Amino acid sequence: MIKNIFKIVVNFLIFTSLQVLLLNNLHLFGVTTLFLYVYVIVKIPTNITRSQIIVISFLLGLAIDMFTNTLGLHAAACTLAGFFREPLMNVYTEREMPEEGTPSSRLLGRGAYIRLVLSIVILHHVTLFLIESLSLFDPLFLTLRIITSVIMTSLCIFILESFNILRRHEAI
């Protein structure tokens, strides 16, 4: 349990710092923004309860909000993503989840992991961008921002996950 808390805290600090210091300042073509901190929600261990996942997700979003002065946008999006994480994992996996483990392509299977990441990222981004726009004034631009940000964020998460897989194979 202590090991899991340590992993969560380290991921929380690393991805919050990366998001605040670097990624919030990068906007590809003025449209796409990477929200890589969503990876923290995906990688919360399976033995953490749903209420704890929601609290961790809220705190993650709140930390981003505090540094970017966005008044709860990220907290709302992260809380919703954390709320649906466990049900989505149950829908996408047919087998029983081990007591100790973090969601990965090895644990869930490649297809289930891809669907889980895409679902959480889409849920987070749609919530974030809809709250941010507060209207559908320019629905084409809003849709473009959501789609490109989902693609880039998901792609970066899959790249990070591939490094985790490579590192585990080298250790064996």
C-alpha positions in Angstrom: 0.0 0.0 0.0 2.8 2.4 0.9 4.5 1.6 -2.5 1.2 2.5 -4.3 0.9 5.8 -2.5 4.5 6.6 -3.3 3.9 5.8 -7.0 0.8 8.0 -7.1 2.5 10.9 -5.3 5.6 10.7 -7.7 3.4 10.5 -10.8 1.2 13.4 -9.4 4.2 15.6 -8.9 6.0 14.8 -12.1 3.0 15.2 -14.4 1.6 18.2 -12.6 5.0 19.9 -12.9 5.4 18.9 -16.6 1.9 20.2 -17.4 2.2 23.5 -15.6 5.8 24.3 -16.6 5.9 23.1 -20.2 2.7 21.6 -21.8 0.3 24.5 -20.9 2.6 26.8 -22.8 2.7 24.6 -26.0 -0.3 25.0 -28.3 0.3 23.1 -31.6 -1.0 25.2 -34.5 -3.0 27.3 -31.9 -5.5 24.4 -31.6 -4.0 21.4 -29.9 -3.0 21.3 -26.2 -1.5 18.2 -24.6 -3.0 17.3 -21.2 -0.6 14.6 -20.3 -1.5 14.7 -16.6 -4.6 12.6 -17.4 -2.0 9.7 -17.4 -2.0 9.9 -13.6 -5.7 9.0 -13.5 -5.1 6.1 -15.8 -2.1 4.7 -13.8 -3.8 4.7 -10.4 -3.4 1.2 -9.0 -6.3 -1.2 -9.1 -6.5 -1.7 -5.3 -7.4 1.9 -4.7 -11.1 2.4 -4.0 -13.4 4.3 -6.3 -13.9 7.1 -3.8 -10.1 7.4 -3.4 -9.7 7.6 -7.2 -12.2 10.4 -7.3 -10.4 12.3 -4.5 -7.0 11.8 -6.2 -8.4 12.9 -9.5 -10.0 16.0 -8.0 -6.8 17.0 -6.2 -4.9 16.5 -9.5 -7.3 18.8 -11.3 -7.2 21.3 -8.4 -3.4 21.4 -8.5 -3.5 22.2 -12.2 -6.2 24.8 -11.6 -4.2 26.5 -8.9 -1.2 26.9 -11.1 -3.0 27.9 -14.2 -5.8 30.1 -12.6 -8.6 28.2 -14.4 -11.2 28.3 -11.6 -12.1 24.6 -11.4 -12.1 23.6 -15.1 -9.5 20.9 -14.7 -10.9 19.8 -11.3 -14.3 19.1 -12.8 -12.9 17.3 -15.9 -10.5 15.2 -13.8 -13.2 14.3 -11.2 -15.5 13.1 -13.9 -12.8 11.1 -15.5 -11.9 9.6 -12.1 -15.5 8.8 -11.5 -15.9 6.8 -14.7 -12.4 5.1 -14.6 -13.4 2.0 -12.6 -16.7 1.3 -14.5 -14.9 1.7 -17.8 -12.2 -0.7 -16.7 -14.8 -3.3 -15.7 -16.6 -2.9 -19.1 -13.4 -3.3 -21.1 -11.9 -6.3 -19.3 -13.4 -9.7 -19.2 -11.1 -11.1 -16.6 -10.8 -10.4 -12.8 -8.3 -7.7 -12.0 -5.5 -8.6 -9.7 -5.5 -7.0 -6.3 -2.1 -5.3 -6.8 -1.3 -3.8 -10.1 -1.5 -0.7 -12.2 -3.6 -0.6 -15.5 -1.3 -1.2 -18.4 -1.5 -3.0 -21.8 0.1 -6.0 -20.2 -2.4 -6.2 -17.3 -5.6 -5.3 -19.2 -4.6 -6.5 -22.7 -3.6 -4.1 -25.5 -7.1 -3.6 -26.9 -8.8 -3.0 -23.5 -6.0 -0.6 -22.5 -6.3 1.4 -25.6 -10.1 1.7 -25.2 -9.7 2.6 -21.5 -7.2 5.4 -22.3 -9.2 6.7 -25.2 -12.4 6.7 -23.2 -10.8 8.6 -20.2 -9.1 11.1 -22.5 -12.2 11.8 -24.5 -14.3 12.2 -21.4 -11.8 14.5 -19.8 -11.2 16.6 -23.0 -14.9 17.0 -23.9 -15.8 18.1 -20.4 -12.8 20.5 -20.2 -13.4 22.1 -23.5 -17.2 22.3 -23.2 -16.9 24.0 -19.7 -14.1 26.3 -21.1 -16.2 27.5 -24.1 -19.5 27.7 -22.1 -21.3 27.9 -25.4 -21.3 26.2 -28.8 -20.6 29.6 -30.6 -18.0 28.0 -32.9 -18.8 24.2 -32.8 -16.4 23.4 -35.7 -13.4 25.0 -33.9 -14.5 23.4 -30.6 -14.7 20.0 -32.3 -11.3 20.4 -33.9 -9.7 21.3 -30.6 -11.2 18.3 -28.9 -10.3 15.8 -31.6 -6.7 17.1 -32.1 -6.1 17.3 -28.3 -7.5 13.8 -27.8 -5.3 12.4 -30.6 -2.1 14.0 -29.3 -2.7 13.3 -25.6 -3.6 9.7 -26.3 -0.6 9.3 -28.6 1.8 10.6 -25.9 0.2 8.3 -23.3 0.7 5.3 -25.6 4.4 6.4 -26.1 4.9 6.7 -22.4 3.3 3.3 -21.9 5.6 1.7 -24.5 8.6 3.0 -22.6 7.2 1.2 -19.5 6.8 -2.0 -21.4 10.4 -1.8 -22.8 11.8 -1.1 -19.4 10.0 -4.2 -17.9 11.4 -6.4 -20.7 14.9 -5.2 -20.1 14.6 -6.0 -16.4 13.6 -9.6 -17.2 
